[in-house]
């Protein structure tokens, strides 16, 4: 019902920034919460940030808080994750997701293919 496509990943040095984008399609897109998750090498997929379908409330993991900002442009069917002050521990594959949840992976039913972020000096 909802199709997601991430972009914006790449190779950056520590301290630099990246802006991830997630273009969504589907008639019910605006009724879903938007979330970002990541899977670091050798780790399980983990929650990063999410925002309600109306865009009024946002939630962040402890590691993302103060550095990352989530936003969505409903009119453009696009979500964003602005990542500032990146460090090597942020390296991994980043996924956008849509669903009824807020922080629990199992409550997000739709997922993009992922975009790779590499932070290295």
Helices and strands as residue ranges (DSSP letters): E 3-7, E 10-12, E 18-25, G 29-31, E 33-39, E 46-51, E 58-60, E 68-73, G 74-76, E 78-83, G 88-90, E 92-99, G 105-107, E 108-111, E 115-119
